[in-house]
Amino acid sequence: MNITQENIDGLNAVLKVKVVSEDYQPKVESALKIYQKKANMPGFRPGKVPAGLIKKMHGKAILVESINKLLQDTLNKYITENNLDLLGQPLPKNDGNTIDWDNQQEFEFSYEMGLAPKFELNLSAKDKFTYQTVKIDDELINKYVTDIAKRYGKVENVEVAEESDLLNGDFVELNANGEILDGGIFKAGATVFPNRIKDEATKKALIGLKKEDKVIIEGQKIADNALEIAGILGITKEQAEALTSKLQFTVNSITRHLPADINQEMFDKVYGPGVVNSEEEFRAKIKEELAGMFVNDSDRKLYNNIVDHLMETVKFDLPTEFLKRWIMAANEKPVTIEQVEAEFDNYTKGIKWQLIENRIIKDNNLQVTNEEIIEYTKSLLKKQLGQYNPVAISDEDLNQTAQRVLSNKDEAQRVFTQLLGEKVMNLFKTTFTLQQQEVPFDDFFKKA
């Protein structure tokens, strides 16, 4: 077998493979013998069908299959041995020659290849980026203290409705005369939160109500849209859209969510007995947790800024025409060149970043070991299991569970990708010059 590579330019090449009888004939003969042993035809004992008949019936198909398998193995071996960095996979090149499978003994096949570009990449401290963090001020801490107090609070029945209370009651539809409409809407046990209603008149009508009070409100104003109205009244969205009548609401009960007191009892519920012993320690603990909570968001913003910078400053070309042909050939469903053209810019951006990232990983010898994958998986499992069972989990049980999780190839790949991404992020943080900037919570996430 003879293989030659012709480089068209720095991004495109053609591989030519010449196959002669000595290359494929042993494989064809071996396949024919296997067919003969398995053949079961009327008039012949199993496995005793004449070789000539088998060749006549299956010879061409076996020849094609054997050569295709030989070509695939040969291409993969050539690419590996010559360290070819390809984009996509080699594409059969149509030279316009027709193959005569019945008579030809020698064959020549050509394959187009898209070569990965060579480019300069220099990561250094000369590149400066802003590393934004959320400003953990008293306002933000107060918000989280309030949220925790609500979470550990209690619900109790009250006599008079306030804006943030929950009203439970019955809705009935009224006719034009203000009487109950026979066969109209009736919904028992409906729930309404006055503070979720935007219409001020409707909200005001509900505030101050007591048990068994009745109030008449417009059906279209109990919520902001037809879907919410339908959910409250137990009707279809179409019925809600067509609703023009007024409704009578009779209060059955009023409940209020009361926040827990900021005291030792709540501290112990949140963090365990004796971990936090004062409101000052409680607020300090929350501040510490909030700082850790937003690290991933800060990292993500930094990562995106670095990606944008590298995509803009690292210059190289791609074998665009080859890639378009490869996309069309590799797609499971038929696609037109117009469809490929429409999405091609986004596709090439993805390829460009993948090439840059792979280069970063290679240049800096970033690797993820099997031990790191197992330990990372164990740490995740420990956190998850600890939420439901605070009892200590043995390392043996964690190991077994981690191995079971990682036996799923998709899950193992997800953990590998996560760990590799963290190593890339750590490289960025230690290589580039980062200028710290605290940003108020709302501004941070508004810009994000």
C-alpha positions as CSV (number, residue, x, y, z in Angstrom):
1,M,0.0,0.0,0.0
2,N,1.3,3.4,-1.0
3,I,0.3,6.7,0.8
4,T,1.3,10.1,-0.4
5,Q,0.4,13.5,1.1
6,E,0.1,16.6,-1.1
7,N,0.0,19.9,0.8
8,I,-2.2,22.3,-1.1
9,D,-1.4,25.2,1.3
10,G,-0.9,25.6,5.1
11,L,-4.5,24.6,5.8
12,N,-5.4,22.0,3.2
13,A,-3.9,18.7,2.0
14,V,-4.8,15.7,0.0
15,L,-4.0,12.1,0.9
16,K,-3.7,9.6,-1.9
17,V,-3.9,5.9,-1.0
18,K,-3.0,3.2,-3.6
19,V,-4.3,-0.3,-2.8
20,V,-3.2,-3.4,-4.7
21,S,-4.4,-6.9,-4.6
22,E,-1.8,-8.0,-2.0
23,D,-3.2,-5.5,0.4
24,Y,-6.8,-6.6,0.5
25,Q,-6.9,-10.1,-0.9
26,P,-6.0,-11.9,2.4
27,K,-8.8,-10.1,4.2
28,V,-11.3,-10.9,1.4
29,E,-10.4,-14.6,1.5
30,S,-10.7,-14.7,5.2
31,A,-14.2,-13.1,5.1
32,L,-15.3,-15.5,2.4
33,K,-14.4,-18.5,4.5
34,I,-16.3,-17.1,7.4
35,Y,-19.4,-16.6,5.2
36,Q,-18.9,-20.2,3.9
37,K,-18.9,-21.6,7.4
38,K,-22.1,-19.7,8.3
39,A,-23.9,-20.2,5.0
40,N,-27.2,-22.2,5.2
41,M,-28.7,-22.7,1.7
42,P,-31.3,-25.2,0.4
43,G,-29.6,-28.2,-1.2
44,F,-26.4,-27.9,0.8
45,R,-25.4,-29.0,4.3
46,P,-24.7,-26.1,6.7
47,G,-21.2,-24.8,6.1
48,K,-20.8,-26.9,2.9
49,V,-21.9,-24.3,0.3
50,P,-19.2,-24.2,-2.5
51,A,-16.7,-21.4,-2.2
52,G,-17.4,-20.3,-5.8
53,L,-21.1,-19.9,-5.1
54,I,-20.4,-17.8,-1.9
55,K,-18.0,-15.6,-3.9
56,K,-20.5,-15.2,-6.7
57,M,-23.2,-14.1,-4.2
58,H,-21.2,-12.0,-1.7
59,G,-17.8,-11.4,-3.3
60,K,-18.3,-7.8,-4.4
61,A,-19.9,-6.8,-1.1
62,I,-17.1,-8.4,0.8
63,L,-14.5,-6.8,-1.4
64,V,-16.0,-3.3,-0.8
65,E,-16.3,-3.9,2.9
66,S,-12.7,-5.2,3.2
67,I,-11.2,-2.3,1.3
68,N,-13.2,0.3,3.2
69,K,-12.1,-1.2,6.5
70,L,-8.5,-1.3,5.3
71,L,-8.7,2.3,4.2
72,Q,-10.1,3.4,7.6
73,D,-7.4,1.6,9.5
74,T,-4.7,2.9,7.2
75,L,-5.9,6.5,7.5
76,N,-6.0,6.4,11.3
77,K,-2.6,4.9,11.5
78,Y,-1.1,7.4,9.1
79,I,-2.6,10.4,10.9
80,T,-1.4,9.1,14.3
81,E,2.1,8.2,13.1
82,N,2.6,11.5,11.4
83,N,1.1,13.6,14.2
84,L,-1.3,15.3,11.9
85,D,-3.5,17.9,13.6
86,L,-6.7,17.8,11.7
87,L,-10.0,19.7,11.8
88,G,-12.8,17.3,11.3
89,Q,-12.1,14.0,9.5
90,P,-10.7,13.3,6.0
91,L,-13.3,13.5,3.3
92,P,-13.3,11.2,0.3
93,K,-12.4,13.3,-2.8
94,N,-14.5,12.8,-5.9
95,D,-12.0,12.7,-8.8
96,G,-14.7,11.7,-11.3
97,N,-13.3,8.2,-11.7
98,T,-15.7,5.3,-11.7
99,I,-14.6,2.1,-9.8
100,D,-15.1,-1.2,-11.6
101,W,-15.4,-3.5,-8.6
102,D,-15.8,-6.5,-10.9
103,N,-12.6,-6.2,-12.8
104,Q,-10.2,-3.7,-11.1
105,Q,-7.3,-5.1,-9.2
106,E,-5.7,-1.9,-8.1
107,F,-7.5,1.1,-6.7
108,E,-6.5,4.7,-5.8
109,F,-8.5,6.8,-3.3
110,S,-8.0,10.5,-2.5
111,Y,-9.0,12.2,0.7
112,E,-9.2,15.9,1.5
113,M,-7.9,17.1,4.9
114,G,-8.3,20.3,6.8
115,L,-5.2,21.1,8.7
116,A,-5.2,22.9,12.1
117,P,-3.5,26.3,11.7
118,K,-0.3,27.3,13.4
119,F,-0.4,30.4,15.5
120,E,1.5,32.4,18.2
121,L,0.1,32.3,21.7
122,N,1.7,34.2,24.6
123,L,0.0,34.5,28.0
124,S,1.8,36.9,30.3
125,A,1.4,39.3,33.2
126,K,1.5,42.2,30.8
127,D,-2.2,41.4,30.1
128,K,-4.4,43.0,32.7
129,F,-8.0,42.1,33.6
130,T,-10.5,43.4,36.1
131,Y,-11.6,40.8,38.6
132,Q,-15.0,41.8,39.9
133,T,-16.3,40.6,43.2
134,V,-19.7,41.2,44.9
135,K,-19.4,43.8,47.6
136,I,-20.6,42.1,50.8
137,D,-22.0,45.2,52.6
138,D,-24.5,45.5,55.4
139,E,-27.4,45.9,53.0
140,L,-26.7,42.5,51.4
141,I,-26.1,40.8,54.7
142,N,-29.3,42.2,56.1
143,K,-31.2,40.8,53.1
144,Y,-29.8,37.3,53.7
145,V,-30.5,37.6,57.5
146,T,-34.1,38.4,56.6
147,D,-34.3,35.5,54.1
148,I,-32.9,33.0,56.6
149,A,-35.3,34.3,59.3
150,K,-38.2,33.8,56.9
151,R,-37.0,30.3,56.0
152,Y,-36.8,29.2,59.6
153,G,-40.0,31.1,60.6
154,K,-43.5,29.8,61.1
155,V,-46.9,30.2,59.5
156,E,-49.9,31.2,61.7
157,N,-53.5,32.2,61.2
158,V,-54.3,35.9,61.7
159,E,-57.5,37.9,62.0
160,V,-56.9,40.8,59.5
161,A,-55.2,40.6,56.1
162,E,-52.1,42.5,55.3
163,E,-50.4,43.0,52.0
164,S,-47.9,40.1,52.4
165,D,-50.4,37.6,53.8
166,L,-52.0,34.6,52.0
167,L,-55.8,34.6,51.7
168,N,-57.7,31.4,51.2
169,G,-61.2,31.6,50.0
170,D,-63.9,30.8,47.4
171,F,-64.5,32.6,44.1
172,V,-67.9,32.8,42.4
173,E,-68.8,34.5,39.2
174,L,-71.5,37.3,39.2
175,N,-73.9,38.3,36.5
176,A,-74.5,41.9,35.3
177,N,-76.9,42.4,38.2
178,G,-74.3,41.5,40.8
179,E,-75.9,38.1,41.6
180,I,-74.3,34.7,41.5
181,L,-74.2,33.5,37.9
182,D,-76.0,30.2,37.5
183,G,-73.5,27.7,36.0
184,G,-70.7,30.3,36.2
185,I,-67.2,30.0,37.6
186,F,-66.9,28.5,41.1
187,K,-63.5,27.8,42.7
188,A,-63.3,26.7,46.3
189,G,-60.1,27.0,48.3
190,A,-58.4,29.4,46.0
191,T,-55.3,31.3,47.3
192,V,-54.5,34.9,46.7
193,F,-51.4,37.0,47.7
194,P,-52.4,40.7,47.7
195,N,-48.7,41.8,47.2
196,R,-48.6,39.9,43.9
197,I,-51.5,41.8,42.4
198,K,-50.4,44.9,40.4
199,D,-53.8,46.5,40.2
200,E,-53.8,48.9,43.2
201,A,-57.6,49.0,43.6
202,T,-57.8,45.2,43.7
203,K,-54.9,44.9,46.1
204,K,-56.4,47.6,48.4
205,A,-59.8,45.7,48.4
206,L,-58.2,42.6,49.8
207,I,-56.1,44.3,52.5
208,G,-58.0,44.5,55.8
209,L,-60.4,41.7,55.1
210,K,-61.3,39.3,57.9
211,K,-62.5,35.7,57.9
212,E,-65.9,35.3,56.1
213,D,-65.7,38.8,54.6
214,K,-66.9,39.1,51.0
215,V,-65.4,41.4,48.4
216,I,-66.3,42.0,44.7
217,I,-63.4,42.3,42.3
218,E,-62.9,42.3,38.5
219,G,-61.9,38.9,37.2
220,Q,-59.2,40.2,34.8
221,K,-57.4,42.0,37.7
222,I,-56.7,39.2,40.1
223,A,-53.5,38.5,38.2
224,D,-51.2,39.9,35.5
225,N,-52.0,37.4,32.7
226,A,-54.5,34.8,31.6
227,L,-52.4,31.9,32.6
228,E,-52.1,33.0,36.2
229,I,-55.9,33.9,36.3
230,A,-56.6,30.4,34.9
231,G,-54.5,28.8,37.7
232,I,-56.2,30.7,40.5
233,L,-59.7,30.0,39.2
234,G,-59.2,26.5,37.9
235,I,-60.3,27.3,34.4
236,T,-58.6,27.1,31.0
237,K,-56.4,29.9,29.6
238,E,-58.9,30.5,26.8
239,Q,-61.7,31.0,29.4
240,A,-59.5,33.3,31.4
241,E,-58.8,35.4,28.3
242,A,-62.6,35.7,27.6
243,L,-63.5,36.5,31.2
244,T,-65.2,39.9,31.5
245,S,-67.4,39.5,34.6
246,K,-66.8,40.4,38.2
247,L,-66.1,37.8,40.9
248,Q,-67.1,37.5,44.6
249,F,-64.4,36.4,46.9
250,T,-65.3,35.0,50.4
251,V,-62.4,34.7,52.8
252,N,-62.0,31.3,54.5
253,S,-58.7,31.9,56.3
254,I,-55.8,34.3,56.5
255,T,-52.2,33.0,57.1
256,R,-49.1,35.0,57.7
257,H,-45.4,33.8,57.4
258,L,-43.7,35.1,60.5
259,P,-39.9,35.3,60.5
260,A,-38.0,33.5,63.2
261,D,-36.4,35.6,66.0
262,I,-32.7,36.3,65.5
263,N,-31.6,34.3,68.6
264,Q,-29.6,31.3,69.7
265,E,-32.4,28.9,68.8
266,M,-32.2,30.0,65.1
267,F,-28.4,30.0,65.1
268,D,-28.4,26.4,66.3
269,K,-31.0,25.4,63.6
270,V,-29.0,26.9,60.8
271,Y,-25.4,25.9,61.8
272,G,-25.8,23.3,64.5
273,P,-25.5,23.7,68.3
274,G,-22.8,26.0,69.5
275,V,-21.2,26.9,66.2
276,V,-22.5,30.5,66.2
277,N,-23.2,32.1,69.6
278,S,-24.1,35.7,68.8
279,E,-25.7,37.9,66.2
280,E,-22.3,39.4,65.4
281,E,-20.9,35.9,64.8
282,F,-24.0,35.0,62.8
283,R,-23.6,38.0,60.5
284,A,-19.8,37.3,60.1
285,K,-20.7,33.7,59.1
286,I,-23.1,34.9,56.5
287,K,-20.6,37.4,55.1
288,E,-18.0,34.5,54.8
289,E,-20.6,32.3,53.0
290,L,-21.7,35.1,50.7
291,A,-18.1,35.8,49.7
292,G,-17.6,32.1,48.8
293,M,-21.0,31.9,47.1
294,F,-20.1,34.4,44.4
295,V,-16.6,33.2,43.6
296,N,-17.9,31.1,40.7
297,D,-19.7,34.1,39.3
298,S,-16.6,36.3,39.5
299,D,-14.6,33.5,37.9
300,R,-17.1,33.2,35.1
301,K,-17.0,36.9,34.3
302,L,-13.2,36.9,34.3
303,Y,-13.1,33.8,32.1
304,N,-15.5,35.3,29.6
305,N,-13.4,38.5,29.4
306,I,-10.2,36.5,28.8
307,V,-11.9,34.4,26.1
308,D,-13.1,37.6,24.4
309,H,-9.6,39.1,24.6
310,L,-7.8,36.0,23.2
311,M,-10.4,35.5,20.5
312,E,-9.8,39.1,19.4
313,T,-6.0,39.1,19.6
314,V,-4.9,35.6,18.5
315,K,-5.0,35.7,14.7
316,F,-5.2,32.7,12.4
317,D,-7.1,31.4,9.4
318,L,-9.2,28.2,9.1
319,P,-9.8,25.9,6.1
320,T,-13.2,27.3,5.6
321,E,-14.3,25.7,2.4
322,F,-13.2,22.2,3.7
323,L,-15.0,22.8,7.0
324,K,-18.3,23.7,5.1
325,R,-18.1,20.5,3.1
326,W,-17.2,18.5,6.2
327,I,-20.2,19.9,8.2
328,M,-22.5,18.9,5.3
329,A,-21.0,15.4,5.1
330,A,-20.9,14.8,8.9
331,N,-24.4,16.0,9.7
332,E,-26.8,13.2,10.6
333,K,-29.6,15.0,8.8
334,P,-29.3,16.5,5.3
335,V,-28.3,20.2,5.4
336,T,-28.0,22.7,2.6
337,I,-25.1,25.0,1.9
338,E,-27.4,27.9,2.8
339,Q,-28.0,26.5,6.2
340,V,-24.3,25.9,6.8
341,E,-23.5,29.5,5.7
342,A,-26.0,30.9,8.1
343,E,-24.5,29.2,11.1
344,F,-20.8,29.1,10.0
345,D,-19.6,32.2,11.9
346,N,-20.8,30.7,15.2
347,Y,-19.3,27.3,14.3
348,T,-15.9,28.8,13.5
349,K,-15.9,30.8,16.7
350,G,-16.3,27.5,18.6
351,I,-13.5,25.9,16.6
352,K,-11.2,28.9,17.1
353,W,-11.7,28.9,20.9
354,Q,-11.2,25.1,21.0
355,L,-7.9,25.4,19.2
356,I,-6.7,28.2,21.6
357,E,-7.8,26.3,24.7
358,N,-6.2,23.1,23.5
359,R,-3.0,25.0,22.9
360,I,-3.1,26.5,26.4
361,I,-3.6,23.1,27.9
362,K,-0.8,21.6,25.8
363,D,1.7,24.4,26.4
364,N,1.2,24.4,30.1
365,N,1.0,20.6,30.4
366,L,-2.4,20.7,32.2
367,Q,-3.6,17.2,33.1
368,V,-6.3,15.6,35.1
369,T,-5.4,12.3,36.8
370,N,-7.7,9.5,37.6
371,E,-7.1,10.0,41.3
372,E,-8.2,13.7,41.0
373,I,-11.4,12.6,39.2
374,I,-12.2,10.1,42.0
375,E,-11.4,12.6,44.8
376,Y,-13.4,15.3,43.2
377,T,-16.4,13.0,42.7
378,K,-16.1,11.9,46.4
379,S,-16.2,15.5,47.6
380,L,-19.3,16.2,45.6
381,L,-21.0,13.0,46.9
382,K,-20.0,13.9,50.5
383,K,-21.7,17.3,50.2
384,Q,-24.8,15.8,48.6
385,L,-25.1,12.9,51.0
386,G,-24.4,15.1,54.0
387,Q,-27.4,17.3,53.2
388,Y,-29.7,14.3,53.8
389,N,-27.7,12.3,56.3
390,P,-25.3,14.2,58.6
391,V,-23.9,11.0,60.0
392,A,-20.2,10.5,58.9
393,I,-19.8,8.5,55.7
394,S,-17.0,6.0,55.5
395,D,-14.3,6.5,52.9
396,E,-14.9,2.9,51.6
397,D,-18.6,3.7,50.9
398,L,-17.6,7.0,49.2
399,N,-15.1,5.1,47.1
400,Q,-17.6,2.5,46.0
401,T,-20.3,5.2,45.2
402,A,-17.8,7.3,43.3
403,Q,-16.6,4.3,41.2
404,R,-20.3,3.5,40.4
405,V,-21.0,7.1,39.4
406,L,-17.9,7.3,37.2
407,S,-18.7,4.0,35.4
408,N,-21.1,6.2,33.5
409,K,-18.9,7.6,30.7
410,D,-20.9,10.8,30.3
411,E,-20.6,11.5,34.0
412,A,-16.9,10.7,34.0
413,Q,-16.4,13.1,31.0
414,R,-18.4,15.8,32.8
415,V,-16.1,15.6,35.9
416,F,-13.0,15.5,33.7
417,T,-14.2,18.6,31.8
418,Q,-15.0,20.4,35.1
419,L,-11.6,19.7,36.6
420,L,-9.7,20.7,33.4
421,G,-11.7,23.9,33.3
422,E,-10.8,24.7,36.9
423,K,-7.1,24.2,36.0
424,V,-7.4,26.5,33.0
425,M,-9.1,29.1,35.3
426,N,-6.3,28.8,37.9
427,L,-3.7,29.2,35.2
428,F,-5.4,32.5,34.1
429,K,-5.5,33.8,37.7
430,T,-1.8,33.1,38.3
431,T,-0.6,34.3,34.9
432,F,-2.5,37.5,34.1
433,T,-2.4,40.6,36.2
434,L,-5.8,41.0,38.0
435,Q,-7.1,44.3,39.2
436,Q,-9.6,43.7,42.0
437,Q,-12.9,45.6,41.9
438,E,-15.8,45.3,44.4
439,V,-19.2,45.9,42.8
440,P,-22.6,46.2,44.5
441,F,-24.8,43.1,44.2
442,D,-27.3,44.6,41.7
443,D,-24.7,46.1,39.5
444,F,-22.6,42.9,39.4
445,F,-25.5,40.7,38.2
446,K,-27.0,43.4,36.0
447,K,-23.7,43.6,34.0
448,A,-23.3,39.8,34.1
